Amino acid sequence: MPPDIPIDAEQRACPDTAPARDGARAQPAASGSGQRSGHLFGDPDDEAPWEEAIAPGAVLLRRHASAQAEALLAAARQVVATAPLRHLVTPGGKTMSVAMTNCGDWGWVSDRRGYRYDPVDPASGRPWPPMPDIFLEVARGAAERAGYPGFAPQACLMNLYRPGTRLTLHQDRDELDLAAPIVSVSLGLPAIFLFGGLQRSDRTRRFPLHHGDVAVWGGPSRLAFHGIAPLAEGHHPATGSVRVNLTFRKTR
């Protein structure tokens, strides 16, 4: 049985739509390399961690979390056991195809009332699960390596992607503290990361993300448009047929 993070039948049946906040969809764009020795969707397990700058203030830390991936996934399953994955609804009434949950002091939520951070899980009425120590360790280490020492994440949004699901171009701007970076950890199936500029009309570049890669962006790129292209079919020994993404933010 593939080691998928559990998701219930209702979530599996969710329609394959992932609207951005203004309904825009990610567009094809020029490709980034994402590799040093010919890898694209093959997991480059034979390579040591390395860095790929993608924009001012933005870097991909290749394989930065590979050594901690098993511990990250184990901790993620514990979070899901307390705060199950769910498909949020946008203020416009559309259901997101990517399943989500949170841990930490704050959780990102969306419903008819809008997008916001909430200290309470609306599904249970209880606080979100505490952020696991391994999450904090990886997020802080990645931020420091990318040039953002002292990062203190207060929220971790966990996204689970199945083949065909995507995240359309958007900006992360619900945080009160825009001085802190975004740290995003990829686990499981590979994906194509879409990274643009500060305007939706700016050129969008495409970067493959592999198991254990960490994207960090802040400073002049903090409000860059970004997203994930539709996930390709595949199987990864750590997660089966899914991709897990952990995104860390300082909310205030």
Sine and cosine of phi, psi and omega as CSV:
sin_phi,cos_phi,sin_psi,cos_psi,sin_omega,cos_omega
0.00,0.00,0.79,-0.62,-0.02,-1.00
-0.89,0.45,0.58,-0.82,-0.08,-1.00
-0.99,0.15,0.74,0.67,0.02,-1.00
-0.89,0.46,0.61,-0.79,0.22,-0.98
-0.89,0.46,0.73,-0.68,-0.15,-0.99
-0.89,0.46,0.59,-0.81,0.06,-1.00
-0.52,-0.85,0.68,-0.74,-0.15,-0.99
-0.99,0.14,0.13,-0.99,-0.12,-0.99
-0.90,0.44,-0.59,0.81,0.00,-1.00
-0.90,0.44,-0.64,0.77,0.02,-1.00
-0.93,0.38,-0.62,0.78,0.02,-1.00
-0.88,0.48,-0.53,0.85,-0.08,-1.00
-1.00,0.08,0.05,1.00,-0.05,-1.00
-0.90,0.45,0.65,-0.76,0.02,-1.00
-0.89,0.46,0.49,-0.87,-0.07,-1.00
-0.99,0.11,0.96,0.29,0.10,-1.00
-0.72,-0.69,0.60,-0.80,0.02,-1.00
-0.62,-0.79,0.97,0.25,-0.09,-1.00
-0.92,0.39,0.63,-0.78,0.17,-0.99
-0.98,0.22,0.08,-1.00,-0.09,-1.00
-0.90,0.43,-0.47,0.88,0.04,-1.00
-0.92,-0.40,0.29,0.96,0.10,-1.00
0.99,0.17,0.07,1.00,-0.03,-1.00
-0.98,0.21,0.41,-0.91,0.02,-1.00
-0.91,-0.42,0.48,-0.88,0.03,-1.00
-0.93,0.37,0.63,-0.77,-0.02,-1.00
-0.95,-0.32,0.48,-0.88,0.06,-1.00
-0.86,0.52,0.53,-0.85,-0.01,-1.00
-0.47,-0.88,0.03,-1.00,-0.02,-1.00
-0.90,0.43,0.50,-0.87,-0.08,-1.00
-1.00,-0.03,0.59,-0.81,0.21,-0.98
-1.00,-0.01,0.20,-0.98,-0.07,-1.00
-0.97,0.25,-0.84,0.54,0.01,-1.00
0.92,0.39,0.27,0.96,-0.13,-0.99
-0.33,-0.95,0.35,-0.94,0.07,-1.00
-0.90,-0.45,-0.31,0.95,-0.11,-0.99
-0.64,-0.77,0.69,0.72,0.15,-0.99
1.00,0.05,0.07,1.00,0.00,-1.00
-0.97,0.24,0.61,-0.79,0.19,-0.98
-0.78,-0.63,-0.96,0.29,0.03,-1.00
-0.96,-0.27,-0.09,1.00,0.14,-0.99
-0.96,0.27,0.65,-0.76,0.00,-1.00
-0.95,0.32,0.89,-0.45,-0.10,-1.00
-0.98,0.18,0.91,0.42,-0.13,-0.99
-0.95,0.31,-0.21,0.98,-0.04,-1.00
-1.00,0.02,0.04,1.00,-0.07,-1.00
-0.96,-0.29,0.56,-0.83,0.10,-0.99
-0.97,0.23,0.34,-0.94,0.04,-1.00
-0.84,0.55,0.60,-0.80,0.05,-1.00
-0.48,-0.88,0.18,-0.98,-0.10,-0.99
-0.90,-0.44,0.58,-0.82,0.06,-1.00
-0.74,-0.68,0.95,-0.30,0.05,-1.00
-0.95,0.30,0.74,-0.67,-0.04,-1.00
-0.88,-0.47,-0.28,0.96,0.02,-1.00
-0.16,-0.99,0.28,-0.96,0.08,-1.00
-0.84,0.55,0.86,-0.51,-0.01,-1.00
0.99,0.13,0.06,1.00,-0.05,-1.00
-0.79,-0.61,0.71,-0.70,-0.05,-1.00
-0.54,-0.84,0.55,-0.84,0.17,-0.99
-0.98,-0.21,0.84,-0.54,0.04,-1.00
-0.99,-0.11,1.00,-0.08,-0.08,-1.00
-0.93,0.37,0.80,-0.61,0.06,-1.00
0.90,0.44,0.28,0.96,-0.05,-1.00
-0.87,0.50,-0.59,0.81,-0.06,-1.00
-0.97,-0.25,0.23,0.97,-0.06,-1.00
-0.88,0.48,-0.68,0.73,-0.05,-1.00
-0.92,0.38,-0.44,0.90,-0.02,-1.00
-0.98,-0.18,0.08,1.00,-0.13,-0.99
-0.86,0.51,-0.70,0.72,-0.02,-1.00
-0.88,0.47,-0.69,0.72,0.02,-1.00
-0.92,0.39,-0.60,0.80,0.04,-1.00
-0.89,0.46,-0.69,0.72,-0.01,-1.00
-0.93,0.37,-0.61,0.79,0.05,-1.00
-0.89,0.46,-0.68,0.74,0.03,-1.00
-0.92,0.39,-0.59,0.80,0.02,-1.00
-0.89,0.45,-0.63,0.78,0.03,-1.00
-0.90,0.43,-0.58,0.81,0.05,-1.00
-0.92,0.39,-0.62,0.78,0.06,-1.00
-0.89,0.47,-0.72,0.69,-0.03,-1.00
-0.89,0.45,-0.53,0.85,0.02,-1.00
-0.90,0.43,-0.49,0.87,0.00,-1.00
-1.00,-0.06,-0.65,0.76,-0.01,-1.00
-0.81,-0.58,1.00,0.03,-0.12,-0.99
-0.85,0.53,0.48,-0.88,0.12,-0.99
-0.87,0.49,0.56,-0.83,0.02,-1.00
-0.49,-0.87,0.30,-0.95,0.04,-1.00
-0.98,-0.22,0.92,-0.39,-0.04,-1.00
-0.98,0.22,0.34,-0.94,0.02,-1.00
-0.94,-0.35,0.70,-0.72,0.02,-1.00
-0.97,0.25,0.27,-0.96,0.08,-1.00
-0.84,0.55,-0.43,0.90,0.03,-1.00
-0.99,0.11,-0.02,1.00,0.07,-1.00
1.00,-0.06,0.12,0.99,0.02,-1.00
-1.00,-0.03,0.59,-0.81,-0.01,-1.00
-1.00,-0.03,0.74,-0.67,0.02,-1.00
-0.97,0.23,0.64,-0.77,-0.04,-1.00
-0.98,0.18,-0.44,0.90,0.00,-1.00
-0.99,0.15,0.79,-0.62,0.04,-1.00
-0.98,0.19,0.62,-0.79,-0.13,-0.99
-0.67,-0.74,0.42,-0.91,0.26,-0.96
-0.40,-0.92,0.01,-1.00,-0.09,-1.00
-0.65,-0.76,0.32,-0.95,0.25,-0.97
-0.54,-0.84,0.32,-0.95,-0.06,-1.00
0.93,-0.36,-0.14,-0.99,-0.03,-1.00
-0.93,0.37,-0.48,0.88,-0.04,-1.00
-0.73,-0.68,0.49,-0.87,0.08,-1.00
-0.80,-0.60,0.65,-0.76,0.04,-1.00
-0.99,0.15,0.78,-0.63,-0.02,-1.00
-0.72,-0.69,0.36,-0.93,0.05,-1.00
-0.60,-0.80,0.69,-0.72,0.09,-1.00
-0.36,-0.93,-0.25,-0.97,-0.03,-1.00
-0.88,0.47,-0.34,0.94,-0.02,-1.00
-1.00,0.09,-0.21,0.98,0.05,-1.00
0.80,-0.60,-0.09,-1.00,0.05,-1.00
-1.00,-0.09,0.66,-0.75,-0.03,-1.00
-0.17,-0.99,0.18,-0.98,0.17,-0.99
-0.98,-0.20,0.67,-0.74,-0.04,-1.00
-0.70,-0.71,0.72,-0.70,0.04,-1.00
-0.96,0.27,-0.17,0.99,-0.06,-1.00
-0.89,-0.46,0.70,-0.71,0.11,-0.99
-0.94,0.33,0.90,-0.43,-0.04,-1.00
-0.91,0.42,-0.33,0.94,0.00,-1.00
-0.97,0.23,-0.48,0.88,-0.07,-1.00
-0.90,-0.44,-0.35,0.94,-0.09,-1.00
0.97,0.23,0.16,0.99,-0.01,-1.00
-0.92,-0.39,0.33,-0.95,0.08,-1.00
-0.86,0.51,0.45,-0.89,0.07,-1.00
-0.89,0.45,0.43,-0.90,0.05,-1.00
-0.86,0.50,0.51,-0.86,0.07,-1.00
-0.87,0.49,0.47,-0.88,0.04,-1.00
-0.96,0.29,0.83,-0.56,-0.01,-1.00
-0.87,0.50,0.51,-0.86,-0.02,-1.00
-0.85,0.53,-0.63,0.78,-0.03,-1.00
-0.91,0.41,-0.55,0.84,0.08,-1.00
-0.88,0.48,-0.76,0.65,-0.01,-1.00
-0.88,0.47,-0.67,0.75,-0.02,-1.00
-0.87,0.49,-0.75,0.66,-0.04,-1.00
-0.93,0.38,-0.69,0.72,-0.03,-1.00
-0.90,0.44,-0.71,0.70,-0.01,-1.00
-0.91,0.41,-0.66,0.75,0.01,-1.00
-0.89,0.45,-0.66,0.75,0.01,-1.00
-0.91,0.41,-0.69,0.73,0.00,-1.00
-0.88,0.47,-0.69,0.72,0.00,-1.00
-0.90,0.44,-0.69,0.73,0.01,-1.00
-0.88,0.47,-0.53,0.85,-0.01,-1.00
-0.99,0.10,-0.02,1.00,0.04,-1.00
0.98,-0.18,0.32,0.95,0.01,-1.00
-0.82,-0.57,0.95,0.30,-0.01,-1.00
-0.93,0.38,0.44,-0.90,0.06,-1.00
0.98,0.18,0.23,0.97,0.01,-1.00
-0.89,0.46,0.78,-0.63,-0.02,-1.00
-0.81,-0.59,0.99,0.12,-0.05,-1.00
-0.91,0.41,0.66,-0.75,0.05,-1.00
-0.94,-0.35,-0.20,0.98,-0.05,-1.00
-0.60,-0.80,0.63,-0.77,0.15,-0.99
-0.80,-0.60,0.89,-0.45,0.09,-1.00
-1.00,-0.09,0.85,-0.53,0.02,-1.00
-0.98,-0.20,0.84,-0.54,0.04,-1.00
-0.92,-0.38,0.68,-0.74,0.08,-1.00
-0.89,-0.46,0.87,-0.49,-0.02,-1.00
-0.97,-0.26,0.73,-0.68,0.19,-0.98
-0.96,-0.29,0.34,-0.94,0.00,-1.00
-0.77,0.63,0.73,-0.68,-0.01,-1.00
0.99,-0.10,-0.36,0.93,0.02,-1.00
-0.99,0.15,0.37,-0.93,-0.08,-1.00
-0.47,-0.88,0.13,-0.99,0.12,-0.99
-0.77,-0.64,0.90,-0.43,-0.10,-1.00
-0.96,0.27,0.32,-0.95,-0.06,-1.00
-0.83,0.56,0.73,-0.68,-0.01,-1.00
-0.35,-0.94,0.18,-0.98,0.14,-0.99
-0.92,-0.38,0.57,-0.82,0.12,-0.99
-1.00,0.00,0.98,-0.18,-0.07,-1.00
-0.70,-0.72,0.33,0.95,0.06,-1.00
-1.00,0.06,-0.12,0.99,-0.02,-1.00
-0.99,0.13,0.62,-0.78,0.06,-1.00
-0.97,0.24,-0.44,0.90,0.01,-1.00
-0.97,-0.26,0.99,-0.17,0.02,-1.00
-1.00,-0.04,0.06,1.00,0.04,-1.00
-0.98,0.18,-0.43,0.90,-0.01,-1.00
-0.99,0.14,0.49,-0.87,-0.01,-1.00
-0.98,0.18,0.13,-0.99,0.20,-0.98
-0.98,-0.21,0.70,-0.71,0.06,-1.00
-0.84,-0.54,0.84,-0.55,-0.12,-0.99
-0.77,-0.63,0.87,-0.50,-0.08,-1.00
-0.97,-0.25,0.76,-0.65,0.02,-1.00
-0.97,-0.23,0.73,-0.68,0.02,-1.00
-0.70,-0.72,0.66,-0.75,0.06,-1.00
1.00,-0.01,-0.65,-0.76,-0.07,-1.00
-0.82,0.58,0.58,-0.81,0.07,-1.00
-0.94,0.35,0.39,-0.92,-0.01,-1.00
-0.59,-0.80,0.25,-0.97,0.10,-0.99
-0.96,-0.27,0.89,-0.46,0.01,-1.00
-1.00,0.03,0.82,-0.57,0.03,-1.00
-0.99,-0.15,0.82,-0.57,-0.06,-1.00
-0.71,-0.71,0.86,-0.51,-0.05,-1.00
-0.90,-0.44,-0.54,-0.84,-0.01,-1.00
-0.92,-0.39,-0.38,-0.93,-0.06,-1.00
-0.99,0.12,-0.18,0.98,0.08,-1.00
-0.89,-0.45,0.58,-0.82,0.01,-1.00
-0.87,0.50,-0.49,0.87,-0.03,-1.00
-0.98,0.22,-0.16,0.99,0.01,-1.00
-0.91,0.41,0.43,-0.90,0.01,-1.00
-0.87,0.50,0.70,-0.72,0.04,-1.00
-0.96,-0.27,0.79,-0.61,0.03,-1.00
-0.98,-0.21,0.37,-0.93,-0.08,-1.00
-0.87,-0.49,0.77,-0.64,-0.02,-1.00
-0.75,-0.66,0.82,-0.57,0.07,-1.00
-0.93,0.36,0.67,-0.74,0.08,-1.00
-0.91,-0.41,0.74,-0.67,0.00,-1.00
-0.92,-0.38,0.17,-0.99,0.05,-1.00
-0.82,0.57,0.85,-0.52,0.02,-1.00
1.00,-0.07,-0.12,0.99,0.06,-1.00
-0.96,0.28,0.52,-0.85,0.03,-1.00
-0.77,-0.64,0.80,-0.59,0.09,-1.00
-0.99,-0.16,0.72,-0.70,0.03,-1.00
-0.75,-0.66,0.79,-0.61,0.08,-1.00
-0.61,-0.79,0.61,-0.79,-0.02,-1.00
-0.23,-0.97,-0.31,-0.95,0.01,-1.00
0.82,0.58,-0.79,-0.62,-0.04,-1.00
-0.92,0.39,-0.26,0.97,0.01,-1.00
-0.96,-0.26,0.14,0.99,-0.10,-1.00
-0.84,0.54,-0.59,0.81,-0.03,-1.00
-0.97,-0.25,0.42,0.91,0.04,-1.00
-0.92,0.40,0.61,-0.79,0.12,-0.99
-0.94,0.35,0.65,-0.76,-0.03,-1.00
-0.44,-0.90,0.26,-0.97,0.01,-1.00
-0.09,-1.00,-0.12,-0.99,0.03,-1.00
-0.79,-0.62,0.79,-0.62,0.05,-1.00
-0.93,0.37,0.33,-0.94,0.02,-1.00
-0.78,0.63,0.76,-0.65,-0.07,-1.00
-0.94,0.33,0.72,-0.69,0.02,-1.00
-0.98,0.18,0.43,-0.90,0.10,-1.00
-0.88,0.47,0.51,-0.86,0.05,-1.00
0.12,-0.99,-0.04,-1.00,0.05,-1.00
-0.60,-0.80,0.72,-0.69,0.07,-1.00
-0.84,-0.54,0.69,-0.72,-0.06,-1.00
-0.87,0.50,-0.40,0.92,-0.04,-1.00
-1.00,0.06,-0.49,0.87,-0.12,-0.99
-0.75,-0.66,0.01,1.00,-0.04,-1.00
0.95,0.30,-0.80,-0.60,-0.14,-0.99
-0.99,-0.12,0.38,0.92,-0.06,-1.00
-0.75,-0.66,0.26,-0.97,0.16,-0.99
-0.89,-0.45,0.69,-0.72,0.06,-1.00
-0.92,-0.39,0.73,-0.68,0.02,-1.00
-0.81,-0.58,0.75,-0.67,0.04,-1.00
-0.91,-0.42,0.88,-0.47,-0.02,-1.00
-0.90,-0.44,0.84,-0.55,-0.09,-1.00
-0.96,-0.29,0.71,-0.71,-0.02,-1.00
-0.63,-0.78,0.51,-0.86,0.23,-0.97
-0.99,-0.10,0.88,-0.48,-0.18,-0.98
-1.00,0.05,-0.43,0.90,-0.08,-1.00
-0.31,-0.95,0.00,0.00,0.00,0.00
